[in-house]
Amino acid sequence: MILLALALASAADFRLSVRGTGEAIHSTNVYVSVDDGQQQTLLTDTRGRVSVPLSDGEHTVQLHVDDYRTADLTLTTPTEEVRVYLRPAPPMVIVVEAFQDSPHTSAHSVDAEMALETPGTAEDSFRLVQTLPGVSVQRELSPTAGELAIRGSGPGDNRVYLDGVEIPYLYHFNQYASVLPTSLIGELDLYSSTFGAQYGDAVGAVIESQTRDEVPTGLHGHASMNFFMVGGSVRAPLATTTSGAQWWGAVAGRRSYQDLAGEQTAQFTLWPRFHDYHARLERRTDHSRVAFFAYGAGDRYNRAAGELDVLDPVEQTEAPSFDYRRAFDAVGALHEWSGSGRGRIVGALIADRDRGELSTTGLQVKQSTYVSSRLDWSIDTRVGRLSTGYELRAERTSLQVESAGDVGLLVAEEAPALARGIAVDDTLLRLRGGLYADVRLGTGAITVIPGVRFPVDTSVRAQFPDPRMAVRWRVDDEFELKLAAGRYQQAAESEHLIPGTGDPSLPVTSAWQVALGLEKTVANRWEFVVDTYAKSLDDPLLYPVGDVAQVADSGRAFGIELVTRYRLLEVFFLRGWLGLSRSQVRVDGRWQAADGDQPIIAGAVASWDISEDYTLGVRYRFGSGQPYTAVGSAVYNATDDTWAPVAGELNNARLPAYQKVDVRFARAFTFNRWSLETAIELWYVPKANAQLYPTYNYDYSEQGFVEGPSFLPLLSARATF
């Protein structure tokens, strides 16, 4: 809607000040028609002003600027400047569908539109990853809600990058939000398996995200609030040099507020709270980009060790409390360039801190400081496109553990080293990474991309090179077959290599992976994808509660994914999928379910911009029950009159199946300088599927489940300027 501030002006010279959302539309052609007369073209000055000659009396003026809605004004002979606010016109988008000759054959992408309009994601692009094919369905608000098990891999088998820098951890406590504000994320890609030689040290998946790199035209930002947190961001141009280089900056931050607004409980004496921030300063030219950045996150809560609901009043008063803190900070610089070749180089210093302390006795403090550097470079040659680069990470990890005895088992989820009951004070220095190269061969219907990666790790035995291969056959403009295979290796994290709570002799896990699929596009818009995959693992690692990592004989995973996608940009999108899979490890000659085993996953998500101001979205997810290790027995300790649990066989039980429906309805309001979107979300989990995690009575002879809410309405608001 166009709002006018009208006042009298001179009869001969009627001046308009033309503005978009909060800023002048300067040095731009304005098309003006007076009283349905002939259209004239005028040019706004540097302050967005234009003069229209008018005679005395009332006039109908039509004003139009490219990329903005036409304004129809009724004006009486004015004497002062009139300010006109124009609403941006709906974008006319030309979508060109094309198959990409990428070495990452199993790939799915997320953009800002999908993140903001998909229900159940709290406007978080990384939470949307859990709505992608091949990703296990986790229970909302459960202790494992933030875990990413992809194509049968365990949560620790994946790597997450922002502009080439690995992120220490991805989700805040219980997956309320990711540690990176969506407002600064431009692209996000999930490589489910069989990714190219560019990435390594992962037998699972890779999540690669890129920050927004477009230069802002003016001061823009947003402020948002939902059930969990408040946040905001600002982006602004800073300067343009004489050579044409443009400087701009951006800051963003978020904080949870339930610890301030909500009531504390005996279970959580300090309600989970978290924060994150991101700041950037960039210099942009036609062929290069230089960025300086700083970002980080922090989490903290204080809870009772164990479930108070299953303890008697005396035991509740004697139960120790557990104070947990996790945080990281990163600073670094990035340079991207294009020309005869394309490339990027990034370096960063990251400090990662993890601390858990029991009120009675017991402490775990893990600190990791590392310098990360990455180079990716490609150039077109006569034989094909050559890509090469390196990834290196020099780190120092220290671990201090003060034993808590059997009580440590109650906090094994957050402090696994404390749960092992062994005192440790040690430091590990480590250099790891790799060198890679691949080449894209073929310019016709068939493209072959062979590659190799040379892993480097000073803390493990020598590793063999990893060969990779991707083949794409473009049968026609709307049909493509794809095949990928390769070898992948992953060493244990540093804390599992420190003597005492870890084992320095742990082997490197290796996996042969293969994926075969097809992509079919109908009318250049509706996509159908069929992907099959298989993995064979040597020396997979298991992490039993209260014990050091153990080595299984072997492992395997296989499955099929059926995906359909349809999209009208800025109007409608639909994504549906069904996955059938198995993931197993062989222990002492017997095949058992692996942590990432979820035989059936399915879901669908759709969003429809009903009009300019109304949006409706729906999401459905289903997942068969995931395995867990149930307590097999308990041992009575007469000294302190307690029962110590004894874990049963690995993954000897399964949770019930889980399904969840999310509905989101949003209404947008547009004002002169800003807009406001309000939304209501409804989360629904059938009562029969609301189990979050198992719980036990005092002597572990009976098991039950802690249940989450079945129906949860949520409100949110987002202001943009």
Secondary structure by P-SEA (a helix, b strand, c coil): ccccccccccccbbbbbccccccccccbbbbbbccccbbbbbbbcccbbbbbbbcccbbbbbbbcccccbbbbbbccccbbbbbbbcccccbbbbbbbbbbccccbbbbbcaaaaacccccccccccccccccccccccccccccccccccccccccbbbbcccccccccccccccccccccccccbbbbbccccccccccccbbbbbbbccccccccccccccccccccccbbbbbccccccbbbbbcccccccccccccccccccccccccccccccccccccccbbbbbbcccccccccccccccccccaaaaaabbbbbbbbbbbbbbbbbbbbccccbbbbbbbbbbbbbbbbccbbbbbbbbbbbbbbbbbbbbcccccccccbbbbbbbbbbbbccccccccccccccccccccbbbbbcccccccccbbbbbcccccbbbbbbbbbbbbcccccccbbbbbbbbbcccccbbbbbbbbbbbbbccccccccccccccbbbbbbbbbbbbbbbbccccbbbbbbbbbbbbcbbbbbcccccccccccccccbbbbbbbbbccccbbbbbbcccbbbbbbcccbbbbcccccccccbbbbbbcccccbbbbbbbbbbcbbbbbcccccccccccbbbbbbbcccccccccbbbbbbbbbbbbbbcccbbbbbbbbbbbbcccccccbbbbcccccbbbbbccccbbbbbbccccc
